[in-house]
Amino acid sequence: MKNTKEHSHINNRSTHKQTLGPSLSKLAEEQWQAIITNDGTYDGQFIYAVTTTGIFCRPACKSRPPKKENVCIFQNAAQAAASGFRPCKRCKPTGQRLPDEEWVEQIAHYIEAHFSDTLTLAVLADMCHGSPYHLQRTFKRITGLTPIEYAQRTRITTAIEYLIHTDKSISDIARLVGIPNIPYFITLFKKRIGHTPAEYRKLYEI
């Protein structure tokens, strides 16, 4: 009989909301206004982090303003880093340039946590605070894959776990991993694995 308990990787998509320590402060309206207006006069007074991206920034950062409910405040960059957030490549809140390897790691973590969402190069660049061209070139240079190829690999890997460890239908799995076009999901799966999803599942049936 197939084990209907979902594999741990399926259930454990990362969230920074669980890692926040005592350095977290409540977001004041004055701070929120500074964030959405990129007010550089507040630089040095606080750092803000975004739970959905895992990135922390200066108030003056020119990246797209986050949703208010996803923002948390720290007194400084060290506190934000200690709570598991990573510095923004664009505004350099630590005062140092973020190494490309760490930026690519940021991007990879975001993809792994949001693979079921619609991920385009523009979306990833916006979320990870860089230009689409630079993101594509840097990510491929370091990983050997484009960001979209990495996302597709993550989706197929997760689909395999669903196939082996759950009784979910092929169409449900396709939607869960972010490929709602069922024929495309089947084609992509076979291209990468050598079997259709249904064929692959049968290999593991008792």
Backbone bond lengths (Angstrom), bond angles and torsions (degrees), N, CA, C in turn:
res aa  C-N    CA-C-N  psi(-1)  N-CA   C-N-CA  omega(-1)  CA-C   N-CA-C  phi
1 M - - - 1.469 - - 1.523 109.36 -
2 K 1.322 115.66 139.54 1.456 120.09 -178.61 1.512 110.64 -70.92
3 N 1.309 115.90 137.97 1.458 121.26 176.25 1.520 109.13 -73.29
4 T 1.346 117.74 117.74 1.458 120.69 -176.52 1.517 112.65 -88.34
5 K 1.315 117.65 -2.67 1.462 120.08 176.72 1.514 108.77 -77.02
6 E 1.306 116.74 126.27 1.447 119.99 -176.29 1.511 110.57 -72.16
7 H 1.316 114.37 145.29 1.462 121.33 -178.85 1.516 110.67 -62.34
8 S 1.323 117.03 150.70 1.463 121.43 -173.76 1.523 112.76 -59.28
9 H 1.335 117.91 -34.01 1.466 120.22 -179.03 1.523 111.27 -64.08
10 I 1.338 115.88 -31.93 1.452 120.67 -178.49 1.527 110.06 -68.11
11 N 1.323 116.57 -36.73 1.456 120.60 -174.16 1.517 114.41 -92.17
12 N 1.319 117.29 -9.27 1.460 119.39 -170.73 1.507 113.60 -114.53
13 R 1.330 117.08 51.73 1.453 120.24 173.88 1.511 108.06 -68.63
14 S 1.335 116.41 130.97 1.461 121.13 -169.47 1.512 112.67 -66.42
15 T 1.343 115.23 148.44 1.457 121.75 174.71 1.507 108.95 -144.40
16 H 1.306 115.84 132.67 1.460 120.38 179.23 1.514 111.40 -78.69
17 K 1.312 117.76 -11.96 1.451 119.60 -179.38 1.523 111.03 -63.99
18 Q 1.321 117.74 -22.62 1.443 121.05 -177.78 1.521 112.36 -89.65
19 T 1.327 118.52 -7.80 1.454 120.43 -174.39 1.520 113.06 -105.81
20 L 1.338 117.14 -0.28 1.451 119.73 -173.91 1.519 111.58 -69.56
21 G 1.309 116.53 133.34 1.448 122.01 -176.86 1.509 112.17 -101.46
22 P 1.336 117.24 -167.37 1.454 121.85 -176.02 1.518 114.37 -68.27
23 S 1.345 118.00 -11.11 1.456 120.57 -179.43 1.528 112.59 -76.26
24 L 1.329 116.31 -10.86 1.461 120.89 -179.34 1.527 110.95 -67.27
25 S 1.341 116.76 132.29 1.454 121.80 178.54 1.518 109.68 -116.58
26 K 1.318 116.26 155.60 1.452 121.31 177.86 1.527 109.73 -70.07
27 L 1.310 115.11 139.25 1.455 120.28 -179.79 1.525 110.17 -73.93
28 A 1.332 116.58 118.36 1.462 121.56 177.09 1.524 109.22 -88.21
29 E 1.325 116.35 154.27 1.457 120.74 -178.76 1.526 110.82 -60.86
30 E 1.316 117.20 -36.88 1.461 121.12 178.35 1.526 111.08 -61.85
31 Q 1.327 116.14 -40.64 1.464 120.62 178.39 1.522 110.92 -67.99
32 W 1.319 116.74 -40.74 1.463 120.54 178.98 1.527 110.91 -61.94
33 Q 1.317 117.06 -42.11 1.457 120.51 177.95 1.527 110.92 -63.63
34 A 1.328 116.60 -37.30 1.464 120.25 177.64 1.521 111.10 -63.88
35 I 1.330 116.00 -37.61 1.469 120.95 -179.29 1.521 111.02 -67.66
36 I 1.330 116.64 -48.62 1.469 118.97 -173.76 1.527 112.45 -75.85
37 T 1.339 116.85 -15.01 1.474 119.82 176.69 1.525 112.04 -105.87
38 N 1.343 116.82 5.28 1.476 121.84 -179.73 1.525 111.55 52.21
39 D 1.315 115.73 48.17 1.467 121.65 -174.01 1.533 110.84 -79.80
40 G 1.324 115.73 104.08 1.455 121.25 -177.26 1.514 114.53 -66.96
41 T 1.331 118.55 -15.81 1.466 119.82 179.15 1.527 111.75 -69.09
42 Y 1.335 116.57 -14.12 1.467 120.17 178.52 1.525 112.38 -94.10
43 D 1.326 117.55 -5.34 1.462 120.02 176.38 1.520 109.19 -59.51
44 G 1.310 116.21 132.85 1.456 120.78 -177.55 1.521 113.05 93.80
45 Q 1.342 116.41 -14.52 1.463 119.40 179.18 1.527 112.05 -92.53
46 F 1.327 115.66 -32.13 1.462 119.38 176.21 1.524 109.39 -161.74
47 I 1.303 114.98 166.06 1.462 123.91 174.94 1.522 107.07 -122.19
48 Y 1.338 116.83 140.81 1.463 117.51 174.50 1.522 110.07 -115.88
49 A 1.322 114.62 145.51 1.464 121.48 178.67 1.520 108.92 -122.24
50 V 1.328 115.74 154.77 1.462 121.79 -178.44 1.523 108.46 -117.45
51 T 1.308 116.50 118.62 1.465 120.37 -173.31 1.521 113.19 -66.32
52 T 1.328 117.93 -28.76 1.462 119.72 -177.43 1.516 113.29 -77.79
53 T 1.326 117.54 -22.01 1.462 120.35 179.61 1.519 112.82 -109.28
54 G 1.346 117.09 -21.13 1.458 120.39 -177.66 1.514 113.16 76.41
55 I 1.338 117.54 18.29 1.460 122.79 -175.47 1.528 109.88 -112.20
56 F 1.342 116.13 143.15 1.460 118.97 173.66 1.518 110.71 -117.10
57 C 1.356 115.35 150.33 1.462 121.91 -170.34 1.526 111.88 -139.04
58 R 1.336 113.97 165.57 1.460 120.94 167.10 1.533 108.04 -77.51
59 P 1.324 118.52 156.68 1.470 119.95 174.44 1.532 112.89 -57.39
60 A 1.338 117.57 -30.89 1.462 121.16 -176.69 1.524 113.81 -81.87
61 C 1.321 118.04 1.70 1.471 120.37 -176.72 1.527 111.23 -56.28
62 K 1.323 115.99 135.30 1.462 121.83 -176.86 1.528 113.26 -87.40
63 S 1.318 117.70 3.89 1.457 119.90 177.70 1.525 110.21 -66.49
64 R 1.310 115.97 162.11 1.462 120.73 -178.75 1.527 109.89 -57.99
65 P 1.330 119.10 133.00 1.463 121.03 -179.84 1.526 111.52 -58.39
66 P 1.311 117.43 137.09 1.467 120.52 179.19 1.524 110.70 -79.34
67 K 1.320 116.26 173.48 1.455 120.08 171.86 1.526 108.16 -73.18
68 K 1.313 115.33 140.63 1.465 120.54 -174.47 1.519 111.83 -58.65
69 E 1.329 117.06 -38.54 1.467 119.84 -176.55 1.535 112.74 -69.83
70 N 1.338 117.00 -13.57 1.462 120.85 179.81 1.528 113.20 -97.30
71 V 1.331 117.16 3.80 1.465 121.49 -175.32 1.523 110.99 -98.54
72 C 1.317 116.06 138.25 1.457 121.02 170.50 1.528 108.24 -133.82
73 I 1.312 115.76 153.92 1.458 122.25 -170.39 1.526 111.61 -112.52
74 F 1.330 115.94 139.29 1.464 122.25 175.06 1.520 108.72 -128.61
75 Q 1.307 115.55 156.51 1.459 119.92 179.50 1.522 112.22 -71.22
76 N 1.339 116.07 -32.04 1.460 119.52 -178.09 1.523 110.51 -156.44
77 A 1.328 115.38 174.16 1.465 121.30 -176.80 1.523 111.78 -65.43
78 A 1.334 117.52 -35.84 1.460 120.56 -178.63 1.523 111.07 -61.93
79 Q 1.323 117.12 -40.05 1.459 120.51 179.16 1.529 111.18 -66.80
80 A 1.328 116.00 -40.79 1.462 119.38 178.52 1.523 110.84 -63.81
81 A 1.321 116.28 -43.31 1.471 120.53 179.32 1.521 110.85 -64.69
82 A 1.330 116.99 -38.15 1.456 120.79 -179.78 1.524 112.12 -66.40
83 S 1.337 116.66 -22.42 1.458 121.13 177.93 1.524 113.00 -91.54
84 G 1.312 116.36 7.83 1.462 120.14 173.72 1.509 115.89 98.52
85 F 1.324 117.84 4.15 1.462 120.38 178.67 1.527 110.32 -88.78
86 R 1.334 115.32 159.46 1.459 121.70 -177.50 1.528 110.05 -117.86
87 P 1.336 117.61 146.67 1.468 119.96 -176.69 1.524 113.18 -69.64
88 C 1.325 115.37 146.43 1.458 122.57 177.35 1.525 110.25 -69.37
89 K 1.315 115.92 135.41 1.460 120.09 178.49 1.525 111.54 -72.07
90 R 1.325 116.20 -28.41 1.462 120.24 -174.99 1.528 112.31 -78.20
91 C 1.346 118.51 -50.14 1.463 120.13 -173.48 1.527 113.95 -97.01
92 K 1.350 117.37 -7.43 1.471 122.76 175.18 1.535 112.42 49.34
93 P 1.326 118.09 64.21 1.468 120.84 -175.48 1.531 114.04 -67.19
94 T 1.312 117.86 -16.45 1.472 120.04 176.47 1.524 111.45 -88.71
95 G 1.339 116.28 -7.33 1.460 120.30 -177.28 1.509 113.14 86.61
96 Q 1.321 116.46 -0.33 1.455 121.06 -179.13 1.529 109.78 -123.60
97 R 1.321 114.95 152.18 1.462 120.23 177.70 1.520 109.82 -69.65
98 L 1.318 116.61 132.10 1.456 121.12 178.28 1.526 109.65 -73.79
99 P 1.334 118.59 122.20 1.475 120.30 178.36 1.525 110.94 -57.85
100 D 1.317 115.70 145.30 1.467 119.99 -178.97 1.523 111.45 -57.43
101 E 1.336 117.31 -37.00 1.459 120.25 -179.17 1.533 111.28 -61.24
102 E 1.329 116.69 -40.46 1.461 120.05 179.49 1.526 110.96 -70.91
103 W 1.332 116.15 -36.35 1.465 119.30 177.47 1.520 110.58 -64.01
104 V 1.317 116.83 -44.17 1.461 120.63 178.37 1.532 110.21 -62.60
105 E 1.320 116.52 -36.84 1.466 119.92 176.62 1.522 110.55 -63.23
106 Q 1.327 116.99 -40.02 1.468 121.41 174.63 1.525 110.67 -56.90
107 I 1.319 115.04 -49.41 1.465 120.71 -177.78 1.525 110.63 -61.59
108 A 1.332 115.51 -44.30 1.468 120.08 -179.79 1.524 110.88 -62.26
109 H 1.336 117.47 -42.17 1.463 121.06 178.30 1.522 110.66 -62.38
110 Y 1.334 116.29 -40.69 1.460 119.37 179.45 1.532 110.46 -63.91
111 I 1.318 116.45 -44.05 1.464 120.07 178.84 1.529 110.65 -60.87
112 E 1.325 117.00 -44.79 1.463 121.31 -177.95 1.525 112.08 -63.88
113 A 1.340 116.38 -30.05 1.462 120.26 -179.73 1.523 113.35 -88.05
114 H 1.344 117.50 -16.48 1.467 120.90 -174.15 1.527 112.84 -130.74
115 F 1.327 117.32 24.75 1.471 119.45 -175.87 1.521 113.10 -62.14
116 S 1.339 117.26 -23.08 1.463 119.04 -179.76 1.524 112.40 -79.99
117 D 1.328 116.95 -9.40 1.460 121.28 177.39 1.535 110.17 -84.77
118 T 1.319 116.04 170.35 1.463 120.41 172.99 1.525 107.99 -75.90
119 L 1.320 116.73 114.47 1.463 121.56 -177.46 1.524 109.63 -116.23
120 T 1.306 115.61 113.09 1.457 121.56 172.78 1.517 107.87 -113.82
121 L 1.312 116.21 167.78 1.461 119.66 178.37 1.526 110.25 -60.38
122 A 1.323 116.84 -39.24 1.466 120.61 179.90 1.527 111.33 -64.73
123 V 1.325 116.90 -41.34 1.472 121.04 178.66 1.520 110.39 -63.28
124 L 1.321 116.86 -46.02 1.461 120.73 -179.06 1.523 111.37 -64.43
125 A 1.318 116.43 -41.13 1.461 119.93 179.47 1.521 110.56 -64.01
126 D 1.319 116.37 -39.98 1.457 120.78 179.52 1.523 110.84 -66.09
127 M 1.316 117.07 -45.17 1.454 121.41 -177.76 1.531 112.29 -69.63
128 C 1.317 116.39 -32.45 1.467 119.98 -176.02 1.525 112.74 -103.96
129 H 1.328 116.28 11.82 1.466 123.10 168.21 1.532 113.49 61.61
130 G 1.312 115.45 58.41 1.457 121.05 176.00 1.510 109.56 -156.20
131 S 1.311 116.93 178.15 1.462 120.36 177.09 1.525 109.45 -87.54
132 P 1.333 118.39 147.96 1.468 120.40 178.71 1.526 112.83 -55.50
133 Y 1.325 117.31 -42.23 1.462 120.39 -178.05 1.521 111.17 -63.65
134 H 1.326 116.43 -48.15 1.465 119.92 -178.75 1.522 111.10 -66.42
135 L 1.335 116.55 -38.64 1.463 119.92 178.21 1.526 110.65 -61.06
136 Q 1.328 116.39 -48.77 1.471 120.94 -178.46 1.524 110.82 -59.41
137 R 1.311 116.01 -48.74 1.465 120.71 -176.46 1.529 111.57 -66.12
138 T 1.329 116.83 -44.25 1.457 120.51 -177.30 1.524 111.70 -69.64
139 F 1.315 116.95 -43.64 1.465 121.12 -178.97 1.527 110.74 -61.78
140 K 1.330 116.42 -43.66 1.463 118.95 -178.45 1.525 111.34 -70.38
141 R 1.313 116.83 -35.95 1.471 119.57 178.81 1.528 111.40 -62.07
142 I 1.311 116.95 -37.11 1.460 120.84 -175.21 1.530 112.65 -88.65
143 T 1.334 117.67 -36.58 1.466 119.82 -175.34 1.529 113.94 -103.38
144 G 1.334 116.41 -19.07 1.459 119.37 -174.97 1.516 113.10 85.14
145 L 1.333 116.51 -1.69 1.460 122.25 179.44 1.524 109.32 -127.06
146 T 1.323 116.40 153.37 1.459 118.94 169.82 1.530 107.42 -77.01
147 P 1.329 118.29 162.03 1.472 119.16 177.11 1.528 113.06 -57.11
148 I 1.321 117.47 -38.87 1.463 120.12 -179.25 1.533 110.41 -69.76
149 E 1.319 117.42 -37.85 1.464 119.59 175.53 1.522 110.84 -63.03
150 Y 1.319 116.06 -38.84 1.463 120.39 178.09 1.532 110.44 -64.59
151 A 1.332 115.71 -40.61 1.464 119.97 177.99 1.523 110.87 -63.54
152 Q 1.317 116.99 -42.83 1.465 119.95 179.47 1.522 111.37 -65.64
153 R 1.320 116.68 -38.73 1.465 119.64 177.32 1.524 110.46 -63.10
154 T 1.339 116.36 -41.47 1.463 120.85 178.36 1.518 110.89 -62.83
155 R 1.326 116.21 -40.90 1.460 120.64 179.84 1.529 111.39 -64.60
156 I 1.319 116.55 -43.98 1.461 119.86 -179.41 1.522 110.72 -67.22
157 T 1.326 117.31 -40.07 1.465 121.07 177.60 1.525 110.63 -60.58
158 T 1.324 116.62 -42.38 1.459 120.52 178.94 1.526 110.67 -69.03
159 A 1.318 116.47 -37.99 1.473 120.18 177.72 1.531 110.36 -60.67
160 I 1.313 117.18 -39.30 1.468 121.16 177.55 1.533 110.26 -59.60
161 E 1.334 116.47 -42.49 1.461 120.03 179.43 1.529 111.25 -63.59
162 Y 1.339 116.00 -41.17 1.461 119.21 176.07 1.524 111.03 -62.44
163 L 1.303 117.22 -43.32 1.467 121.25 -178.79 1.523 111.84 -61.58
164 I 1.321 115.73 -40.37 1.470 120.49 -176.37 1.525 111.88 -80.22
165 H 1.315 116.89 -40.36 1.465 120.04 -168.36 1.523 115.10 -105.19
166 T 1.332 118.49 -2.42 1.465 120.11 178.88 1.529 109.68 -135.90
167 D 1.330 114.71 170.17 1.463 121.07 175.49 1.526 111.79 -105.28
168 K 1.300 116.64 19.14 1.458 120.03 -179.74 1.521 110.66 -62.60
169 S 1.326 116.10 148.38 1.460 121.06 179.39 1.529 110.37 -69.85
170 I 1.312 115.70 161.22 1.466 121.02 178.74 1.530 110.21 -60.74
171 S 1.316 116.79 -41.42 1.469 119.86 -179.19 1.522 110.93 -66.22
172 D 1.333 117.58 -39.08 1.466 120.72 178.18 1.534 110.54 -64.87
173 I 1.309 116.06 -42.83 1.463 120.33 179.61 1.529 110.50 -62.12
174 A 1.323 115.59 -43.99 1.464 119.62 179.49 1.524 111.00 -56.99
175 R 1.317 116.15 -44.79 1.468 119.59 179.86 1.527 111.24 -67.98
176 L 1.309 116.91 -39.63 1.468 120.51 -178.28 1.526 112.76 -63.92
177 V 1.327 116.62 -31.71 1.464 119.09 -178.35 1.527 112.42 -94.85
178 G 1.322 116.72 7.10 1.462 119.04 173.30 1.512 115.76 90.27
179 I 1.337 117.54 18.29 1.469 120.75 177.11 1.530 107.27 -125.40
180 P 1.326 118.70 77.09 1.468 121.21 -174.22 1.518 114.51 -68.91
181 N 1.328 117.63 -16.87 1.466 120.58 176.20 1.528 107.43 -78.26
182 I 1.327 117.05 102.12 1.474 122.05 -171.18 1.529 112.26 -61.75
183 P 1.349 119.48 -48.10 1.475 118.54 179.20 1.526 112.45 -59.56
184 Y 1.339 116.13 -38.54 1.468 119.15 178.59 1.526 110.74 -66.54
185 F 1.332 116.56 -40.57 1.459 120.23 177.58 1.528 110.66 -59.07
186 I 1.320 116.92 -45.85 1.471 120.78 -178.94 1.531 110.36 -64.06
187 T 1.338 116.42 -43.10 1.465 121.16 179.43 1.523 111.19 -63.05
188 L 1.328 116.24 -45.64 1.463 120.57 -179.77 1.527 111.02 -64.88
189 F 1.319 116.63 -41.83 1.460 121.02 -179.97 1.533 110.41 -61.21
190 K 1.338 116.34 -47.06 1.461 119.82 -179.24 1.521 111.07 -65.39
191 K 1.320 117.44 -37.66 1.458 120.99 179.96 1.524 111.24 -62.37
192 R 1.334 116.30 -38.09 1.457 120.50 -176.01 1.528 113.07 -87.72
193 I 1.334 116.88 -34.11 1.467 120.35 -172.53 1.533 112.67 -104.57
194 G 1.339 116.86 -24.83 1.459 119.46 -179.43 1.513 113.51 95.19
195 H 1.329 116.89 -2.27 1.458 122.88 178.00 1.521 108.12 -139.35
196 T 1.339 116.53 155.39 1.450 119.34 170.42 1.528 107.77 -72.28
197 P 1.334 118.32 162.76 1.465 118.98 177.16 1.524 113.19 -55.99
198 A 1.326 116.97 -41.22 1.465 120.16 179.99 1.527 110.90 -64.44
199 E 1.325 116.75 -42.08 1.462 120.20 178.25 1.524 110.96 -64.06
200 Y 1.317 115.84 -40.96 1.467 120.10 -178.56 1.527 110.31 -65.01
201 R 1.319 116.94 -40.97 1.472 120.41 179.46 1.526 110.66 -62.17
202 K 1.305 117.29 -39.27 1.469 120.40 -179.29 1.515 112.12 -63.55
203 L 1.330 116.87 -29.45 1.454 119.56 179.25 1.525 111.60 -62.99
204 Y 1.321 117.38 -23.85 1.449 121.24 -176.11 1.529 112.95 -106.67
205 E 1.316 116.81 2.12 1.465 119.52 177.39 1.520 109.66 -77.83
206 I 1.320 114.98 143.12 1.465 120.59 178.85 1.522 109.63 -87.52
